[in-house]
Amino acid sequence: MRFSIPICAFFLLVVLLSQTNVSAQVDEKEKAQNEAAQRQELERKTFALVDEIVSGVWGLKLPENRSFIQASAADLLWSHDEKRARTLFWDALNSLGLQIETADDAKAKDPKEPKPKNPQTKTQANEKALKEYSETYSVRRNFLVRVARRDPQLALDMLRATRPPLIPSNQDFRLPDDSDIEQEIANQAAEHDPKKALQIGRESLSKGLTFQLLSLLHSLNQQNQDLATELAGDIIDKIHSVDLSTEPDAFWIGAYLLQASRPPKADTEKSQNENGPTAVWKQLKLSDDQRRELVELLTDAASSPSAHPNLANGLNELLPDIESLAPDRASSAKAKMAQVNRNLTNDQRDWRTYESLYRTATPEQMIHAANSLTGEQRQSFYREAVSLAVMRNRADSFRETINSEVSDETQRKALLDSLDAEEIGSAVYQGNVDQLQKLLPTIRLKEQRALAMAELAMILEKKGHHEDALKLLQDARPLIKIDFNRDTQSRAFLALILAYALIDPPQAFATAEPIVDRANDNISKLLFLSKIAHNSAVKNGEIVMQDPGVPLDFALIKYGQGVVALASADFTRTKALADRFQRNELKIMARLLIAQSILRNVDAQNKPEPPAANSP
């Protein structure tokens, strides 16, 4: 049996969203006069809460939970008390116990370890070693990237102060290592210190080429195109020094440089989704000589008789660059592609066709093509078709296509439900009241209709239509069954609670307390089951905090304002709601959510607004 603990995070969010900003009802003039004092008092109480959270760390069993809370507290305290925050980050590192033994120590232990007696035992040993390496690497990487968001140099110091886990032997593929982490740290540095990011990137590049370099290059290019050009030049030099036939990663990194440095086309500068924000893209600045050098290098490597067929497949993407920058190599490139195509199996030919459709087809064409596929390929086409239909404002006609083209009733209903969810999300993002009202009668799932009604109610409340908003919530409530094992029910109930918090606080509060009590009961049952069936979300009888099922950054963005409103209205009551959880780790997590929501809101208010586009 296997289960997860997303409901724990769900309950935490529900309990924290059970009130709203009562002060919004206070006279605007009085509110303006008292705002600064109230904010200062709220900050004072929140920092005191952070102190309590840090003190409570030693009541946690799991080292990774202690580290998670210490690192979270350090992140919150950074702007307020950087010296203490640095100390907490080091405490968090020490809690993880990452000072792993050296390779010499490991070799000294090897003779004592029993050697595998048969191939099956050897395979199991390799799988265990790989699992241990992946877990240790992931913990170390996640922690250091978090530190890097505050201070990349501190993250580098910590990286070098700890020993990396030993890479398991006999692996047929490259495992991520410290060079990948270094480049992620550099990526974090790019926004605030591009020169430092370039320095870290170069140091890491000297150890080898990895795909993390591309993420760093992209971030650096957004901040300082000249420095990005320098790094790109270093990468090109590195590509020259390796054998592309044995290191295909270098080929694809070079191909990315070519594509990122293509001059933008006039018809692609605007997003196809006119309702969404316009993405800002900056072309990577490479000289014609650098681009020609790359084209010749990659074309020669992929066209050679010994080249892997995957490299030849990449020539198709590079053909426009080959024809414009190295036309003398175009014929050999096309010949190589034709040779590879002749040797494709039927399945490979089909996949090549589907891959082309995936990039160029209309939503209707994708549905038609998906009907001849199976498994994950079919589902992938369905997901892309739904997203594309909503993005291009063709949901109504696409709904008809689903009804006529998809014969399987279960799959048809699932697709229509997916289309409903995508349309709701798009309309909410745009604040489109008319679109949401139009959607309501067509939504098949009751809980999904309730979610749309809750989102619509919040928009109406902002527009001053309080009675209409309240009526929508009253109509939505009977449509939702409290079943936290179903994701659609959970999301709908969360939306309802948040809407009530903004529209009818007493009702939100009345709903929250029994939910916490029910949470305590359900969590006790889950922990009992964990003693019978292994679950990675529970370890040594304690819930693992770092993977609560709902990413905390997402939770804070979506629900943080509700938490701030609750704490502004009654901080003591908010804290009492968090403390209503019986499990110590959940009390601490709930308190952490309160502190993170409030202090992130303070940081956002204190952050200076960017200058206007026409400012000198």
C-alpha positions in Angstrom: 0.0 0.0 0.0 1.2 3.5 -0.8 -0.1 6.9 0.2 1.1 10.4 0.4 0.6 13.4 2.7 -0.6 16.2 0.3 -3.6 16.5 2.6 -1.4 17.7 5.4 -0.4 20.7 3.4 -4.0 21.1 2.3 -5.1 21.2 5.9 -2.4 23.7 6.8 -3.6 26.0 4.0 -7.2 25.6 4.9 -6.6 26.4 8.5 -4.6 29.5 7.7 -7.1 30.8 5.3 -10.0 30.8 7.7 -10.3 34.6 8.2 -9.9 37.7 6.3 -8.8 41.3 6.7 -11.4 42.7 9.0 -9.5 46.0 9.1 -10.7 46.5 5.5 -14.0 47.4 7.0 -12.4 50.2 9.1 -12.8 53.7 7.8 -10.3 54.4 5.1 -8.9 57.5 6.8 -8.4 55.8 10.1 -6.8 52.9 8.4 -4.3 55.1 6.6 -3.4 56.8 9.8 -2.8 53.5 11.7 -1.3 51.5 8.9 2.4 52.0 9.6 1.9 51.3 13.3 -0.1 48.1 12.7 2.5 46.9 10.2 5.3 47.4 12.6 3.4 45.6 15.4 2.6 42.7 13.0 6.3 42.5 12.0 7.3 42.4 15.7 4.9 39.6 16.5 6.0 37.7 13.4 9.7 37.9 14.3 8.9 36.7 17.8 7.0 33.8 16.1 10.1 33.0 14.1 12.1 32.9 17.3 9.6 30.3 18.7 9.8 28.3 15.5 13.6 28.1 15.7 13.4 27.1 19.4 11.0 24.3 18.5 13.4 22.8 16.0 15.0 20.6 18.7 11.7 18.9 19.3 11.8 17.4 15.8 13.2 13.9 15.3 14.4 14.0 11.7 17.7 15.9 10.9 16.2 16.9 7.5 13.2 18.5 9.2 15.4 20.4 11.6 17.5 21.6 8.7 14.4 22.6 6.7 13.1 24.7 9.5 16.4 26.3 10.3 17.0 27.2 6.6 13.5 28.5 6.3 14.0 30.7 9.3 17.3 31.9 8.0 15.7 32.9 4.7 13.0 34.9 6.6 15.5 36.6 8.9 18.0 37.6 6.1 16.8 41.1 5.6 16.2 41.7 9.3 19.3 40.2 10.9 21.7 38.9 8.3 24.4 37.8 10.8 21.9 35.6 12.6 20.6 34.3 9.3 24.0 33.2 8.3 24.5 31.3 11.5 21.2 29.6 11.0 22.1 28.5 7.5 25.3 26.9 8.9 23.3 25.3 11.7 21.0 23.9 9.0 23.9 22.5 7.0 25.3 20.9 10.2 21.9 19.3 10.9 22.1 17.6 7.5 25.4 15.9 8.4 26.7 16.4 4.9 30.4 16.0 5.9 30.5 12.7 4.0 33.6 10.4 4.2 36.4 10.8 1.7 37.1 8.4 -1.1 40.1 7.0 0.9 37.8 6.3 3.9 35.4 4.5 1.7 38.1 2.4 0.1 39.3 1.4 3.5 35.9 0.1 4.3 35.4 -1.8 1.1 37.2 -5.0 2.2 34.8 -5.3 5.1 31.8 -5.1 2.9 30.5 -8.4 1.6 30.9 -8.7 -2.2 27.9 -9.6 -4.3 27.7 -13.3 -4.8 25.6 -13.3 -8.0 24.4 -10.9 -10.7 21.1 -10.3 -9.0 22.7 -9.3 -5.7 25.1 -7.1 -7.6 22.2 -5.4 -9.4 20.4 -4.8 -6.1 23.6 -3.4 -4.6 23.9 -1.0 -7.6 20.3 0.1 -7.3 20.7 0.8 -3.6 23.9 2.8 -4.2 22.2 4.8 -6.9 19.2 5.5 -4.7 21.4 6.6 -1.8 23.5 8.9 -4.1 20.4 10.5 -5.6 18.8 11.2 -2.2 22.0 12.7 -0.8 22.7 14.7 -3.9 19.1 16.0 -4.0 19.2 17.1 -0.3 22.5 18.9 -0.7 21.5 20.5 -4.0 18.2 21.8 -2.7 19.8 23.3 0.4 22.6 25.0 -1.5 20.4 26.5 -4.1 18.2 27.9 -1.4 21.2 29.5 0.2 22.4 30.8 -3.2 19.2 32.8 -3.5 20.4 34.9 -0.6 24.2 34.8 -1.1 25.8 32.8 -3.9 29.3 33.1 -2.3 28.0 31.6 0.9 26.5 28.7 -1.0 29.9 28.1 -2.8 31.6 28.2 0.6 29.2 25.6 1.9 29.5 23.5 -1.3 33.3 23.4 -0.8 33.0 22.8 3.0 31.1 19.6 2.4 32.2 16.5 0.6 30.1 15.3 -2.3 28.6 11.9 -2.1 30.6 9.2 -3.8 29.3 8.5 -7.3 28.3 4.8 -7.7 30.5 2.9 -10.1 29.4 1.0 -13.2 26.8 3.6 -14.3 26.0 3.8 -18.0 24.9 7.4 -17.8 26.2 10.6 -16.4 25.0 11.4 -12.9 24.7 15.1 -11.7 27.6 16.2 -9.6 29.1 19.3 -8.0 29.7 21.0 -11.3 25.9 21.0 -11.9 25.3 22.6 -8.4 28.0 25.2 -9.1 26.3 26.2 -12.3 22.9 26.5 -10.5 24.5 28.7 -7.9 25.9 30.8 -10.7 22.4 31.0 -12.1 21.1 32.4 -8.8 23.9 35.0 -8.8 23.1 36.2 -12.4 20.2 38.4 -11.3 22.1 40.4 -8.6 25.8 39.9 -9.5 26.3 39.0 -13.2 30.1 39.3 -13.0 30.1 36.8 -10.1 27.9 34.5 -12.1 30.3 34.6 -15.0 33.2 33.8 -12.7 31.4 30.8 -11.1 30.3 29.7 -14.6 33.8 29.8 -15.9 35.2 27.9 -12.9 32.6 25.2 -13.4 33.1 25.1 -17.2 36.7 24.2 -16.7 35.5 20.9 -15.2 33.3 20.0 -18.1 30.2 20.8 -20.1 26.7 20.3 -18.6 23.2 21.3 -19.6 23.0 23.5 -16.4 25.3 25.9 -18.3 22.4 26.7 -20.6 20.2 27.8 -17.8 23.0 30.0 -16.5 23.6 31.4 -20.0 20.0 32.3 -20.4 19.7 34.0 -17.0 23.0 35.9 -17.6 21.8 37.0 -21.1 18.7 38.5 -19.5 20.8 40.6 -17.2 23.9 41.4 -19.2 24.2 40.4 -22.8 27.9 41.3 -23.1 28.8 39.0 -20.3 26.6 36.2 -21.7 28.5 36.6 -25.0 31.8 36.1 -23.1 30.5 32.9 -21.5 29.1 31.7 -24.8 32.6 32.2 -26.4 34.1 30.1 -23.6 31.6 27.4 -24.2 32.4 27.3 -27.9 36.1 27.0 -27.1 35.2 24.1 -24.8 33.1 22.4 -27.5 36.2 22.6 -29.7 38.2 20.6 -27.2 35.9 17.6 -27.0 35.1 14.7 -29.3 31.5 15.3 -30.3 31.1 11.7 -31.4 31.7 10.5 -27.9 30.2 13.5 -26.0 26.8 14.2 -27.6 25.9 16.6 -24.8 28.4 19.0 -26.3 26.7 18.8 -29.7 23.3 19.7 -28.2 24.8 22.6 -26.2 26.3 23.9 -29.4 22.9 23.5 -31.2 21.3 25.6 -28.4 23.8 28.4 -28.9 23.0 28.5 -32.6 19.2 28.6 -32.0 19.4 31.2 -29.2 21.5 33.5 -31.3 19.2 33.4 -34.4 17.8 36.9 -35.2 14.2 37.1 -34.1 11.5 36.9 -36.8 8.9 39.7 -36.9 6.0 37.3 -36.8 7.2 35.4 -33.7 7.9 38.4 -31.5 4.3 38.5 -30.3 2.9 35.6 -28.3 0.1 33.6 -29.8 -1.8 34.0 -26.6 -2.9 37.6 -26.8 -4.6 37.4 -23.4 -1.3 36.4 -21.6 1.7 38.5 -20.7 4.2 39.2 -23.4 7.4 37.2 -22.8 10.6 39.2 -23.0 13.3 37.4 -24.9 16.8 38.6 -25.6 18.8 37.2 -28.5 22.2 35.8 -27.6 24.8 38.0 -29.2 27.2 35.9 -31.3 29.2 37.2 -34.2 28.7 35.7 -37.7 32.1 34.1 -37.4 31.2 32.4 -34.2 27.9 31.1 -35.6 29.6 29.9 -38.8 32.3 28.2 -36.7 29.6 26.4 -34.7 27.6 25.4 -37.8 30.7 23.9 -39.4 31.8 22.1 -36.3 28.3 20.6 -35.6 27.6 19.7 -39.3 30.9 17.9 -39.7 30.4 16.0 -36.5 26.9 14.9 -37.4 27.7 14.1 -41.0 30.6 11.8 -40.3 30.2 8.1 -41.1 30.7 7.2 -37.4 28.2 9.8 -36.0 25.4 8.5 -33.8 22.0 8.8 -35.6 20.7 11.1 -32.9 23.2 13.7 -33.9 22.1 13.5 -37.5 18.5 14.1 -36.3 19.7 17.4 -34.9 20.7 18.6 -38.4 17.1 19.1 -39.3 16.8 21.8 -36.6 20.0 23.4 -37.8 19.3 23.3 -41.5 18.3 27.0 -41.7 21.7 27.9 -40.1 23.6 25.5 -42.4 22.1 26.9 -45.5 22.7 30.5 -44.6 26.1 30.3 -42.9 27.8 27.2 -44.5 25.9 26.4 -47.8 28.8 24.2 -48.9 27.9 21.8 -46.2 24.1 21.7 -46.8 24.3 18.8 -49.4 26.3 16.6 -47.1 23.9 17.4 -44.2 20.9 16.5 -46.3 22.5 13.3 -47.5 23.2 12.3 -43.9 19.6 13.0 -42.9 18.3 11.0 -45.8 20.5 8.1 -44.9 19.3 8.1 -41.3 15.7 8.4 -42.5 16.0 5.3 -44.7 17.2 3.3 -41.7 14.3 4.3 -39.4 12.0 1.6 -38.2 8.2 2.0 -38.7 7.8 3.1 -35.1 10.6 5.7 -35.4 9.0 7.0 -38.7 5.6 7.3 -36.9 7.2 9.1 -34.0 9.0 11.5 -36.3 5.7 12.3 -37.9 4.0 12.8 -34.5 6.9 14.9 -33.3 6.4 17.3 -36.3 2.6 17.4 -35.6 3.3 18.2 -31.9 5.1 21.3 -33.0 2.9 22.5 -35.9 -0.6 21.0 -35.7 -3.9 22.6 -34.7 -5.7 21.3 -31.6 -8.2 19.5 -33.9 -5.4 17.8 -35.8 -3.7 16.8 -32.6 -6.9 15.1 -31.3 -7.3 13.3 -34.6 -3.6 12.1 -34.5 -3.9 11.1 -30.8 -6.7 8.6 -31.7 -4.1 6.4 -33.4 -1.7 6.5 -30.5 -1.7 4.7 -27.2 -0.5 5.2 -23.6 1.5 8.3 -22.6 2.0 9.5 -26.2 -1.8 9.8 -26.6 -2.2 11.6 -23.3 0.6 14.0 -24.2 -1.2 14.9 -27.4 -4.5 15.4 -25.5 -2.9 17.7 -22.9 -1.2 19.8 -25.5 -4.3 20.0 -27.6 -6.4 21.2 -24.7 -3.8 23.9 -23.7 -3.5 25.1 -27.3 -7.2 25.3 -27.8 -7.7 27.6 -24.8 -4.6 29.6 -25.6 -5.9 30.3 -29.1 -9.5 31.1 -27.9 -10.9 28.0 -29.7 -12.4 26.2 -26.8 -16.0 26.1 -28.0 -15.1 24.5 -31.4 -12.6 22.2 -29.7 -15.3 21.0 -27.4 -17.3 19.9 -30.5 -14.3 18.2 -31.8 -13.9 16.2 -28.6 -17.5 15.1 -28.7 -17.3 14.0 -32.3 -13.7 12.6 -32.5 -13.3 10.8 -29.2 -15.4 7.6 -29.1 -14.3 6.3 -25.7 -16.8 7.8 -23.2 -14.4 7.8 -20.2 -11.6 9.5 -22.2 -14.1 11.9 -23.7 -15.3 13.0 -20.2 -11.8 13.3 -19.0 -10.9 15.5 -21.9 -13.9 17.8 -21.4 -13.1 18.0 -17.7 -9.6 19.0 -18.6 -10.8 21.6 -21.0 -13.1 23.0 -18.3 -10.2 23.3 -15.9 -8.0 25.0 -18.4 -10.7 27.5 -19.3 -11.4 28.3 -15.7 -7.8 29.0 -15.0 -7.5 31.2 -18.1 -10.6 33.2 -17.2 -9.5 33.6 -13.6 -6.1 34.8 -14.7 -7.7 37.4 -16.9 -10.3 38.4 -14.3 -12.9 37.8 -17.0 -16.3 37.8 -15.2 -18.3 37.3 -18.5 -16.3 34.3 -19.5 -16.6 32.6 -16.1 -20.4 33.2 -16.0 -20.6 31.7 -19.5 -18.6 28.7 -18.5 -20.7 27.8 -15.4 -23.6 25.9 -17.1 -21.2 23.9 -19.3 -18.9 22.5 -16.5 -19.6 18.8 -16.0 -18.0 18.1 -12.6 -19.9 19.6 -9.7 -16.7 20.3 -7.7 -15.1 22.0 -10.7 -18.2 24.1 -11.2 -18.0 25.1 -7.5 -14.3 26.0 -7.9 -15.3 28.3 -10.8 -18.1 29.9 -8.7 -15.7 30.5 -5.8 -13.2 32.2 -8.2 -15.9 34.3 -9.7 -17.2 35.3 -6.3 -13.8 36.6 -5.3 -13.6 38.7 -8.5 -17.1 40.1 -7.9 -16.2 41.0 -4.3 -13.2 43.0 -5.6 -15.6 44.8 -7.9 -17.9 45.7 -5.0 -20.7 43.2 -5.8 -20.8 41.7 -2.3 -24.3 40.2 -2.3 -23.8 38.5 -5.7 -20.5 37.1 -4.5 -22.1 35.8 -1.3 -25.0 34.2 -3.2 -22.5 32.4 -5.5 -20.7 30.9 -2.5 -23.9 29.7 -0.9 -24.9 28.0 -4.2 -21.4 26.5 -4.5 -21.1 24.9 -1.1 -23.5 22.0 -1.6 -21.6 21.0 -4.8 -18.5 20.1 -2.8 -18.0 16.9 -0.8 -15.2 17.0 1.7 -13.0 14.2 0.2 -9.3 15.0 0.6 -8.3 11.9 -1.3 -9.6 13.5 -4.5 -7.6 16.3 -5.9 -10.5 18.1 -7.6 -12.5 18.1 -4.4 -9.5 19.4 -2.4 -8.8 22.2 -4.8 -12.5 23.2 -4.9 -12.8 23.2 -1.1 -9.6 25.3 -0.8 -11.0 27.8 -3.2 -14.3 28.0 -1.3 -12.5 28.6 2.0 -10.4 31.3 0.5 -13.4 33.0 -1.0 -15.3 32.9 2.2 -12.3 34.4 4.0 -12.5 37.4 1.7 -16.3 37.6 1.6 -17.9 36.2 4.8 -15.2 35.8 7.5 -17.5 34.2 10.2 -18.4 31.4 7.8 -14.8 30.8 6.9 -13.9 30.6 10.6 -16.8 28.3 11.4 -15.6 26.0 8.6 -12.0 25.9 9.6 -12.1 24.5 13.2 -13.8 21.2 12.4 -11.5 20.8 9.4 -8.5 21.0 11.7 -10.0 18.4 14.1 -10.8 16.1 11.1 -7.2 16.6 9.9 -5.8 15.5 13.2 -7.9 12.3 13.1 -7.0 11.5 9.4 -3.3 12.2 10.0 -3.3 9.8 13.0 -4.7 7.1 10.7 -2.2 7.8 8.0 0.7 7.5 10.5 -0.7 4.2 11.8 -0.8 2.9 8.2 2.8 4.0 7.7 3.9 1.4 10.3 2.4 -1.3 8.0 3.2 0.1 4.6 6.4 2.0 3.7 5.8 5.6 2.7 8.5 8.1 1.9 6.4 11.0 3.3 6.7 9.5 6.8 10.1 8.6 8.4 10.7 7.3 11.9 7.2 8.2 12.8 7.5 11.9 11.7 6.1 13.5 8.6 8.9 14.7 6.2 8.4 18.5 6.0 10.4 19.3 2.9 8.0 17.5 0.5 4.5 18.2 1.9 2.7 17.5 -1.4 2.1 21.1 -2.3 5.2 23.2 -3.2 5.4 26.0 -0.5 6.3 28.7 -3.0 3.1 28.0 -5.0 1.1 27.9 -1.8 2.4 31.2 -0.6 1.8 32.9 -3.9 -1.8 31.7 -4.2 -2.9 31.8 -0.5 -0.4 34.1 1.2 -2.6 37.2 1.1 -5.3 35.2 2.9 -2.8 34.4 5.7 -1.7 38.0 5.9 -5.3 39.1 6.2 -5.9 36.6 8.9 -2.9 37.6 10.9 -3.7 41.3 10.5 -7.2 40.8 11.8 -6.2 38.7 14.9 -2.6 37.4 15.2 -3.3 35.5 18.4 -6.2 33.7 16.9 -4.2 32.8 13.8 -1.4 31.4 15.9 -4.0 29.4 18.0 -5.4 27.9 14.8 -2.0 26.7 13.8 -1.4 25.3 17.3 -4.6 23.3 17.0 -2.7 20.7 15.1 -1.8 17.8 17.4 1.4 16.8 15.6 4.4 18.9 16.6 5.9 19.0 13.1 2.6 20.2 11.7 2.3 22.9 14.3 5.7 24.1 13.4 4.9 23.9 9.7 1.7 25.9 10.1 3.5 28.6 12.1 6.2 28.7 9.4 3.5 29.3 6.8 2.2 32.2 8.8 5.6 33.8 9.2 6.5 33.3 5.5 3.3 34.8 4.3 3.6 37.9 6.5 7.3 38.6 5.9 7.2 38.0 2.2 4.3 40.5 2.0 6.4 43.0 4.0 9.4 42.5 1.6 7.1 43.0 -1.3 5.7 46.3 0.1 9.2 47.5 0.9 10.6 46.6 -2.5 11.0 49.7 -4.7 8.9 49.7 -7.8 10.8 49.4 -11.1 11.2 52.6 -13.1 8.7 53.3 -15.9 9.7 52.2 -19.3 10.1 55.8 -20.5 12.1 56.9 -17.5 15.4 58.5 -18.3 
